[in-house]
Structure formats: C-alpha cells, structure tokens
Amino acid sequence: MKHNKSIKEFLLGRPLRSDELGHEKLSVFWGLPILASDAVSSVAYAIEEVLLVLVPVLSLVAFRFVPTVVAPIILLLSILVFSYMQIIQHYPSGGGAYAVSLDSFGHKPAMLAASALIIDYVLTVAVSVSSSTEALVSALPALDPFRLPICIACIVLITLLNLRGISESAKIFGVPTYLFIFLMALLIIVGFVRMLTGSLAAPAPAPLQTGAQNAVSSVSLFLLLRAFSSGCSALTGVEAVSNAVPSFRSPSTVTARRVLLLLACVIIFIFGGTSLLATRLQVLPIAGETVLSQMARAIFGQGPLYYALQGFTAIILLLAANTAYSGLPTLLAILARDSYVPRQFSQRGAKLSFSNGILFICVAASVMVILFGAETHRLIPLYSVGVFVSFTLSQAGMFIKWHKAKEPGWQYKSLINGVGALVTLIGGVIVLVTKFAHGAWILILLISALMFLMSRIQRHYQRIAQEITPEEFARICHPSTTQGDALMLVLMTGRLTRSAAKSLNYASQVSRNVRVLSVVEDEAQRQELQKTWASLHIEPQLVVLLAPFRDVLIPIRDYVLQLESSLPHGNKLTVVMTRFIEEHWYDRALHNQTSFFLQRKLGNLRNVATVLIPYYYMESRGARADANQK
C-alpha cells in the first residue's frame, strides 16, 4: 500500500487539503494562457481556412474578398464576447451555454448544449493531438508507423500533467502559450513595419487559373458564407472561459471577465493581423507548407525567428488540447450536480482537480483518435459544428433572458444577442450542410445518444432522490430497545437514506452498543449533518469524521483501529455497511462502490468483522418494498 501511495505521489505530487482550494484557482496571468491555447492555435490558421475555400474558385481574386469575410467574423467575435461576459456575470457557477439554456429553455435544450460542448471538447483534444503528431511525422517521416501510439502517449502526458493540479498545469502550459503569442505579435508588428517602409515585397503574382479572370462575377453568397463558416474556427475556445468560471480566483466573475476580454483582444489582433498580411503578400495555400509558415519566411527570413515560430506552432497545436482539460471537467461537475452525468464527476481528486472528468477526456479522446486513425482530415468534419450549437443556444438564451428580466439597457442587449443567434445559426447550418457527407452526420448521432443517456441518468437520480430525505429516514427508522451491549457495532452511512434506515434497524436489534459513522470533507458539512441528526431524535450516537484529503477510507480505517484497540480482550468489532444493489448492471456506474473498497480495507484486521446489508433498488416502488422486506 505504501509502495502504491509513493508511486501516486511521485506522479501527482503532494495531495492537497480541501481548504487549499483557493490556492489552486487561476489568476488572470495564468488563466489567460491555459484557456487561450485552443483559441490562439485556431486563430493562427483561421485565415488559411478562409483561403482554402476562396482560392480554388477565385484564384488571386480571392484576396479582394478576404476583408468581406474577416470583418463579419471579428464582429461576431465581439458579439460573442459581449454575450459571454454577461453570461459570466449572471451565471457565476459556470456552465456557459448549458447554464443559459437550462435557465431560458429548459432541460432538453440544456442537454443539447451540454452534449454539443462535451463532444466539442473531446474533439478539441483529438484534433489538436492528431494535427501536432502530423506536424511531427511530416518532419520525421520515419515515425509515421508510430503515429497512433504517439497520439495516445501525448494524450496520457497531458492528462497526467493536469492531474497534478490546476496551478501546476497552468505554469507548465502557460509559458509556451505566452511565447507563441509573443512570436505571433512580433510577426505581425515586423510585417506591418516592413509594409510601411516598403521593404516587404509581395511575391510575383501567380498566373490566374482558367476562368479566374471572370471570377468576380462567379462569387456567390453561398461561397462567401462557406468561407465565413470556415474562418469561424477562430472563434473556437471563446466559450471555455464561461464554462470554467469556478476555476478562477475570487472574485471569480471579475477574473473570468478580464481573462475573456484579454483573450478577445489577442484573437482580434492575431486574426486581423495575419489576415491583412496574407492579403498583402497574397499567400496561397499550398500542399506541404502552411500559410503561416510562408508569411513567417517572407517576414523573418529563413532564420532563428522563423524556426522558433514553427517550433512553438507545433507545441501550441498540442497544448490546444489543454483548454478542454480546463473547461470540460468543470462542466461535467456542474452536470453531475444537476444529475445529468454520474455524481463521481463532481468529486475532486488528490490535487483538488475534477480528476474523474480529466480521466474521462483521456479515455474519450483516445477512443476518437483510435477510431479515426489519428487522421486530422477525418476528425475535422465533426469539429466546429458543436461549437456553433452552443453559440446559438447561448445567444438565443440571453435574448430570452433580456426580454424576461427587462434590465436597464435590455433593448440593445437583446438586439445584439438576437443578431448573434441568427448569425451563428446560419453559420452552424452551413457547416453542417457542407460537411454532412464528410462525417458531420456522425455528430448528430453522438449528440442524440448523449442526450438520451443524460435523460436516463437524470431519471435514475430523481427516483433515488425521493428516498433521500431526513423525514423519510425518520419515518421508517425504528431502533429496537435491545439491552445487550457486549457486541460493538459501527454503522457506516453517507446520507440519511432508506438503505441507511434499514441497516440501522438491523444493527439496533443486534446490540445496543451502536455508533453511526459518517465522513465529510469540511467542518461546515459536519455541523450541518450533526444538526440534522439531532433534530431526528434518534438514539444511537453519531460520529462524524473529517476527510480533508477527500479519501474517506483512511479516516474510517483509523477510527476502526482506534476502537479495536480499546476493546476488551477477545471481543470483536462489527462494521455494518449497506450494499446498494441496482436493478440493472449498468446502473453501478452511477454510484460509488465505497462499501466494496472499505470491506477490502478492513479485511485484514484481526478483531474486525464486516457485515453487508443488501438494499435492492428497483424501478417499481412496490417491487422494491417487497424485496427489502424480505
């Protein structure tokens, strides 16, 4: 056990107490890079996505229409930033589009927003790691047979670094992100200086494609809308700040709004600057070299700055995955609180991060990478559709909220969000239609499956919740007046449920010497539980232990060892636990298996015996009642 513990501490570092959570919160300085990596990496290639749509149809004439496409994207970004700053202020618990949809539209739209965000975050990791690996394999072709293992190794490495805690991962991922932003800013500034001084010469115009002389007349609204939707890749990652509000230092809403504002400035500067430079240089997308690489070579030359930018570009593609590790675990914790996903996602790990959510990303992203062979072009059609869904729902939800609340200035606020909802809806439809045959249809199936799964999980927890009330516990709890006290019993209970009442009724019939034992994380929870217990006027003594490191097994074992040592020679201590038995095998994932692990933990104690009281949960209350009476 000590050996396993030392390995865990070696990988993750010293475990943190619950009261150290404030030190793990993100400041503005470290919050910006850890939540900007996805958006910044997307911005660096957004202009290339626009040109890939326009150039094949318009050739060099395409550069006349770049401002027509870029300007609405920047306008939409401004609308989204305005909206998400309002969302942060009105929904400080986080959740972003999910929280807005739940408040404005109800459960089904909220599940749609949550499903879209979950898939988008997982795809962010899969696409980022796959594209970074492709860049590595392009430089070192001998590694091509190992593409898939390299991707999985990268995902595991990022997962491990995030399990070490928010503050540590922020510093590890923050420095390369800041260096990339610095190099991009230097590229744009030097490029503009050389443009103004006339030392930045545009390359010789390439010959126009056949029919390109009449390209202007062939420009259609649909083509421009396609280019617009492709360029909207610059907007991915904007929503991450609103999803992760609880991860910021107090006051969290103020810190989050500052981070979002700085992120918007970075996006506008890099996207706008690279778009103007690409237009001035008339850089065409070619196979084997990115638009950014061509611009860097033209501005920096084939020198150290060029190679530094290319190196940090490859790194930022990998680090873009880290935005998902910041936003998705917090979102899953909020969904767990609302009973849409297993409650285990709301539990913090040894380093106070939502470790189950982090591990979920690792598994889900690895599965996506394996299924699609770590090929970016196969994953891209699924990407960006989900973010448009969340954009549209958040904009429409805020539009409804303004009309309901009618706060000062609600007219212009609702107008801005109404326009934003319309534009993002159009962009989402265009992305879905143009990429449907290339695999976007899979996204519809995945979102539908997730929504169905969420509804079933919520229904299960709602049925369970009907049994978890102190009033119900007191009604069916009837401790007997057994006089014998030679046998000491310790009854384990987490909450005052029907199953706990059944176990207490059993224990009180065996011995009068019964102690009810519960474990909580902090003093406030202990006082609340003791107050509730006192109000029930039930005879057995309640002992509430603190687990500041959130591992309930250790304080329980220490308490049992203490009682065992105080027993008269030859006496036994019995620990009574409830074994929750579900009707369906797949329901086990929705509940902690604490009794199983505790039984193993206490199994090697010589004078301690464990008794499991089965409690059958069935869909039918009548069937359940019959089973438990037996």
N, C-alpha and C positions, 0 to 999 in steps of 0.2 A: 504493500500500500504506500509506504514511504517512497519507494522507487518510482511508482506511478505519479505520486504527487510531485516529486522532484522534476520529472520529465515535463509535467504540465507547467510548473513554474518556470522551467528553463525556456519553454516555447512561448508562454504568455506573460511571464513576469509575475511580480508580486500581486496576489489578489487584493482587491480594494474593498474597503468597508462601504456600506450603503451611504454613510454620512460624508463620504469623499466624492459624491457625485458632482458637486459643484465645481470641483477642480477638473472634471472631465468635460465640462461644457466648452463649446467653441467660442473663441473671441472673434472679432471682426477680422483681425490679421490672419488667423489660421482658418477661420470659417470660409473666407473667400476662395483660397486655392483648393480646399478639399471638396467644395461644392461647385467649383468653376471648371474642373478638369474636363468634364463631358461637354459643357457648352463651348469652352475655348477650343477644344480639339475639333468640334463640329464647325465652328466659325472659320477655322483655318482652311477648311475645304468646301465651305458653302459656295464660294464663287465658282469653284470647279464644277460643282453640281449644276449650277445655272448654265455654265458654258457647255456642259455635256448635252444639255437639251437644245440650246440655241444654235451652236456651231454646226452640227451635222445638217441642219436645214438652211441656215443663213450664211454660213462661212464667216468671213471677216465682217460682214454687215451685222453680225450678231452683237458686236460691241456697241452699236448705236442703241441697242435696246437693253443693255445691262442696267443703266440707271432706271429705266422704266420698271425693271423687275426688283432691283435692290431697294429703291425708295419705299415701296409698299411694305417690304419685309421689315425695314427699320421702323416704319410707322406701326406695324403690327407688334413689333417688339415693345415699342413704347406703350401701346395699349395693354399688352400682357403684363409689363412691369407695373403699370398703374393698378391693374386689377389684382395682381398677386400681393402688392403692398397693402391693399385694402383687405385682402384675404388674411394676410398675416396679422393685421390689427384686429380683425373680427373673429378669427379662429386661432387663438394663441396655442391651442393644444396640438396644432399641426394637422396634417391630412390633406391640405391643399384642395384639389378638385373633389376629392371624396367627401371632405367635410362640407364643402359648399353644396354639393349635390344632395347630400343627406338632409341638409337644412332646408333647401329650396324645393327639391323634387321628391324626396322620399327614398325608400330603400332600394328599389330596382335601379334607378339611375345612379345611385351611390355605388351599388355593386358593379355597375358598368364602368364607372370612373375608376374604381379600385382595381378591377380586373385589367383594364387597359394600362394603368400605371404599373401594376405588378409585371405584366408581360413586357412593357417598355423598359423597365429597369433590368430585367433579366436579359433582354436582347442587347441592352447597352453594354453589359459585361461581355456577352458572347461576341458581338460585333467588334468591340474595342480590342479584345484579346486576339481575335482572329485576324483583324487588319494589322495589328502590331506584329503578329507572327509572320504574316505575308511579307511585311517590310523586311523582317529579319531573313526570311527564306530567299527573298529577292537578292539580298546582299551576299548570302551564303547558300547557294543552290544545293550544296551537299546535305543541308539539313531538311530538305523537302520531305524525305520519307518519315521524318520525325515531327511533322507539323502538328499532328493531333496531340502527341504526348507533351510537346512544348506548350500548347494552349492550356492543357489541363494543369500542367505544372505552374503556369503563370496564374491561373485562377486560384489554385491552392495557396500560392505565395501571397497573393493579395488578401485572401481570406484570413490567413494566419496573421498578417500584419494588422488587419482590422480587429481581430480577436484580442490583440494586445491593448486595445482601448482607443477611445476617440482621440485623446490628446497626443498619444504616441503616433498613431497613423496620420494625424494632421501634419505633424512635423516631417514625417518621412515622405509623404506625398506632396506636401506644400512647397518645399524648396524647388523641385524640378518644375512644378507648375509656374511658380514665380519666374524662374529662369526662362521658360518658354515665352511667357507674356512679355518679359523684358526684351528678348530677341525679336519677337514679332513687332513690338513697338519700335525697336531700333531699325528694323527693316523698313517700316512704313515711314519713319522720320527721315532716314537717309534717302529713301526713294523720292520723297517729296522735295527734299533739298536739292537732290540731283536733277529733278524735273525743273525746279525753279531756276537753277543755274545753267540749265541746258546741257548738262553732262550725262544725262540719261537718255541715250538714243534708243528709239524704238527699232526693233528688228525690221529687216526688209520685208514688205508685205508679201505674203504667200499668194500664189495665183488663186483666183476665185474658183470655186467648184462650178461645174457645169450648171448653168441656170441660176447661179448666185447673183448675177447682175440684176435679175428681176426679183431678188429675194424679198425686198421690202414689200412688194405687192402681195407676196405669199404669206406674210405674217398674219397669223390668226389669233384670236383671243385665246383659244384653247392652248396654243403653243406657249403664249406668254404665261397662262395660268399653270401650265406644266412646269415651266421654268421657275415660277414663283413657288410652287409647292416643293420643288427640289431644293431651292435656296432656303426654304424654311427649316432645313436641317440646322441652320444657325441658331434656331430657337430651342433646340432640344437641350434639356438641362436647366432651363429657366424655372421650371416648376419645382425643382428639387429643394430650393430654399424654403418654400411654403410648406413642403411636406415634413421638413426636419426642424421646425421651429423649437420644439422642446430640447433640441441638442445644443442650443445657443445659450450663452451666459446671460444671467439676469441683468437688466430686463430683456427677456428673450425676444420679444416682439421688436424692440428698438434695434437690437443687434442684428436680427434677421433682416429687417428693412434696410439697414445700412449695407449689409452684405449684398442684398438683391440690387440695390442702387449701384454699387460699385461694379457688380457683375454686368449689369446692363451697359454701363459706360465702357467696360472692357470689350464687350461684344460689339457695340456700335463702332468703337474705334478700330478694332481689328477687321471687322467685316467691311465697314465702309472704306477703310484704308486699302485693304487688299483688292477690293472691287475697283477702286479708282486706279490703282497701279496696274492691275491686269488689263483694264481698258486702255490705259496709256501705252502699255507695252504690247498690247494685242497678243497676249499669250494664249496659244491654242492648246487644248488638252490633247496630249499625245500618249501613246502607249509607252510604258516604261519610265515615265517621268511625270511627276505631278506638276500642276500649275504653280504651286508654292515653291517647288524646287527650281523651276525655270525663273521665277521672279527673283529668288534669292541669288541665283547665279548671275543674273543681269545686274543686280544692285550691289552685292557684296563681292562678286567675282568668285573664282574657284579658290577661296582662301579659308582661313580658320573660322570666320564667322559663318560662312556657308555650311561648313561641316558641323559646326556647333548647332546651328538651327536644324539641320537634318537629323542630327542625333537626338535632340530634345523633342523633335516632332515625333520620332518613333517612340520615345518614352511617354509623351503626353497621350499618344494613342492607347498605350497600355494603361496609364493612370486614369484615362477617361472612365474606365470601369469602376473606379473608386467612388464616383458620385452615387452610383447605385447602392454601394455599401453604406453610404451615409443616409440616403433617403428611404430606401425600401424597408430596412429593419424597423425604423420609426413608424412608417406607415403600417406595417404588419402588427406592431404593438398596439396601434390605435384600432385596427380592425379586430384584434383579439379582445380588446376592451369592449368592443361592440358586439362580440360573439360571432363574427363572420369567419374567423380562422381559429385554429386551436389556441387555447389560452396560453400554451407554453411560449408563444411568440412575445408575450408581454413580460416575460421574466428576464431579468438582467443576469449576465454571466459573471465570472470571477473579476473581470475588468470593468464591470458596470455597463458594458455594451449589451445590446439585444443580440446575444450570441446565437440564439436559435434562428433568428432572421438572417444573420450573416452566413450561417451554415446552409440555410435554405438557398440563398443566392448561389453558393458554391456548387451545390448539387444540381439546381435547376439550370444554371449556365453551362455546367459541364455536360448535362444531357443534351442541351441545344447544340453545343459545339460538336458532340459526337454524332447526333442525328444528321447534322448538315455538313459533316466532314470538315469542319473548321474553314469553310469557304465563305468569304465575306459576301460575294455576289449572290449567294443563295440565301443568306440571312437578311440582306438589306431590304427585300420586298416586304418583310414582316415588320421592319423597323419604321418608325416615324408615323405610322397610322395610329398607333395607340396614343402617342403624344397629342395628336390632333383631337382625338376623342376627349382627352382630359382638358385640353384647351377650351374646346367648345362648351363642355359642361360647366367648367368654372366660369366662363364668360356669361353664359346664359343664366347660371345660378346667381351670379352677382347682379345681373339685370333684374331678376325677380326680386332679389333682396332689397334693392334700392326702391322698387315700386311698393314693397310691403312696408318698409321702415320709414320711407319718406324723410330721411335725414336732411339736414341743410346741404344744398347742392346736389340733391338726388337726381335732378333732371339731367344735368350734363354728365354725371357719373353713369347713369343708366344708358345715355346715348353712346358714350364711349364703349361700355361693355356690350351694348347691343350690336354696334358695328363690329367689335371684335369677335363676337359669337358668329355673326354672319360670315366674316372673312375666314375664320378658322374652320367653319363648317364647309365652306366651298373648297378650301384647301384640302381638308380631310377627304371629301368626296372625290376630288381629282386624284389624290394619292391612291385611294382605294381602287378607283376605276383603272388607272393606268398601270397599277401593279397587281391587279387582281389575278390575272392569268399567270403571273410570275411567282405566285405563292402567297399573296395577301389574303387569299381565301382561307388559308390555314389560321390566320389571326382571328377570323370570325368564329371558327370552331373552338379555338382556345379560349376566347373571351366567353363564349356561351357555356363552355364546360366549367370555367371558373365561377361564373355567376350561379350555375346550378349547384356546384359544390358549396359555395358560400351560403346559399339559401338553406341547404340541408343541414349544414353545421349550425347555423343560427337557430333553426327549428329544434335541433337536439338540445342546445344550451337553454333555450326558452323552456322546454319541458323540465329540464333539470332545475332551472331557477325556481319553478313552482314549489320545489321541495326544500329550498334553502332559505328559510325564514325562521327567525327565533321563535315566532309564535307557533309555527308548525312543529318545531323541535320540542317546545314546552308541552304542546298538546299531547304528543304521543310518547313523551319520556315519562316513565313511571318507575323510578328506582325502588327496589324492594327494601324491606326492613330486615335483611339478613343480619344475624347477630355475630356470625363468625368473622374474625379479623386476623386469623393466623396467616392467611394467604394474601400477599400484597399484589394488587393488580394496577397496572398503568395503562390507561386507555388513551390511545393516540387519536386525535381528531384535528382536522384542519379548520373546518367550518361547522356550524350547528345545522346539521342536515338530518334527514330521516335515517340515513345509514348510521350516523353517529348516535342517534337516539336508540336505535336497535342494539348497537354494541354496548351502550351504557346500561340498558335494561338487563342485558345478559350479565355484564360484569357485576352489577349490584346484587344479582341473585347468587353469585358465586362467593362473594366476600364483601364485608362492609368496608374493608381497607382498600378503597379505590381512589386513585388520583387520575384526574383528567389532564392530559398533557397536550399543549398546543405550542407551535413555534411561529413567531412573527419576525419581521425584519427590523422594526424600529419601536421606540418607546411609545409613540402615538398609537400604533396598532395594538400594542399590549394593553394600554389603558382603555381603549375602546372595547376590546374583547372582554376584559375584566368587568367593565361596567355593564355590558350586555349580559354576562353570566350572572352577575349579582341581581339583576332585575328579574331573572327567571326563578330565583329562589329554589335552586336545585341543590341537594345535599352534598354530593362529592366535591372535594377540593379541586379547584382549577389552578394548574401551574402553567404559566406562560413563559417560555424561554425566548431569548433573543438570538437571532442568527444574522449578525451584522454582515457576514460574507455570503448570505443567501443560500448556504448549504445547510439544509435542515438536518441532515443525517448526523453531522458531527456533534451539535449540541444535544441531540436526543441520546446518542450513544454515551456521551459524557455524563448525562443525568442518570441514565440507567446504571452505569458503572458506579456512580456515587451511591445510589440506592442499594445496589447489590452488596457493596462493601459494608453497608450498615445493617444488613440482615443478620439475625441470629444464625449460628452455625447449623447447616443442614436445611435451612429454609430456602424456598425458591421464589423468584420474582417472575410474574407473568405479564407480558406485554400484549395487550389486546388491540388488534387493528382491524379495520374494515377493508374487505376486498370488494371493490366495486366491479360487478360483472355485467358487461353490456350485452344487449340482445344480439348485436351484430359485431363481428370481429373487427371491422374497420372503425368502429367507434372507440377502440382502445387508443387510437392516436389523438383523441380529443381530451384525454385525461392523463394526469401524471400517474406513474406506476410507483408511487412512493412506498407503498406497503411491501412491494416485492423487493426493492433495494434495501429497505430497513430490515426486513427479515434476514437478508443475507448479511447485513452489517452486524446484527445481534446474534447470528447463528453460532459463533464460536465462543460465546460467553457461557461459562460452565453452569451457573446457577440461574440462568435466564431462559425462560421458555416463551415462545411466541404463539399466539392464537389468532387465526384469521376468521373473521365473521363475514360470510358471504352476503352481499346485498345485490339482488338482481334488479337491474333497471330494464323495464320493458315498455314498449310503446303504449300498450294498454294499461291504464291505471288499475283496472280490475285484475288483470293478469299479474301485474307486479305485486299488488297487495296479497293475492293468493300465494304467490311464490315466497314472499317474505314471511308470511305467517307460518309457512312450512319450515 
